[in-house]
Amino acid sequence: MAKRLNNQSAIGDILNEIIKNNKLEPGLNEVSVLDAWKNLMGNGVNNYTRNIALRNGILYVELTSAVLREELSYGKDKIIKMINEELGKEVVKSVVLR
């Protein structure tokens, strides 16, 4: 049974409890990663990005340009670091460019 919060609880605590009880964190992480990718990569990369998905800590990015895919493959560690710093927690452990 869910823990009952009193009337003096902060709204942040209540929201965190709802997220935890309803197992919403993976979905929220995926949305956050999508936003972080768009913000960090800019229009140049986003124009060639077809699909982005986060599964089990692995970020799958589908690109329409083979040249861009090769270029980004050299900076996978930097991409992981930038996205995790943007989110404030370690969500992405690996990047797969397709």
N, C-alpha and C positions, 0 to 999 in steps of 0.2 A: 504494500500500500504506500502511496506517495506521502512524503513527509509534509506535514501541514506547517506553513509559514505563518508567523504572527503578523499583526498589522504594522509592526515597526520594522519590517524587513525592507531593505533597499530594493528598488526596482531592478537593479543589475543582478542582485542575488536571486530574485524571483525568475528573471529571464534565464539565467544560467541553470537554474533548477529545472525549468521547463525544457530547455535544450537537452539537458542530460537525461531526463526521464523519458523523453520522446525520441531519443537517439537521432537528433537532428544535426549533430556536429559534422558528420561526413558531407552532407549536402551543403551546409553552410561553408565548409572548407572549399568545396569545389567552386562555389560561386565566388568566394574570395580570391581564389587562385585565378579564375577567369578575369576578374577585374584587375588583379595585379599584373597579369600578362599584358593586358591592353594598355595599362598605364605605363609600364616599364619599357615595353618594346616599341611603342610609338606607331605612327601610321605606316611607316615603311615596311615593317614586319607584319603588322596586322592586315595589310592589303593582301599578303600572300598566305595568311593563316586561314585554313579552311575549318578545322575542328580542333577543340581542346577538351581533354577529359582527364580527370584525376581519379585513379583507382589504386587503393592500397599504398598510397604514398608515391606512386609513379605518375608523373605528368606525361600524358601522351599528346603530342602536338602534330597535327597533320598540316603540312605545308604544300603549296602548289608549285614552289620553285626549288628545283634540285640544287641550284647554286646557293640559295639562301640556307637550305637544309645543311649543306656541307659547311658553310660559314658558321652557322650556329652550333654545329657539332663540336667545334673547337672550344666553345665557351660554355659547355653544359654546366660545369661546376660554378661558374659565375652566375648563370641563370638561376640555379638552385639557391645560391646564397642570396641573390637579390630578391627573389620571391619570398623566401622565408623571412628576410629582414623586413620586407614590406608588410607581411602578415603578423610579425612579432612572435611567431612560433614556428617550430619545424614541422611543416606539413608535407613539403616535397622532399623526397629522398633521392629520386632519380628522374631523369628526363629521357623520353624516347621520342625522337624526331622521325616522322614518317613522310 
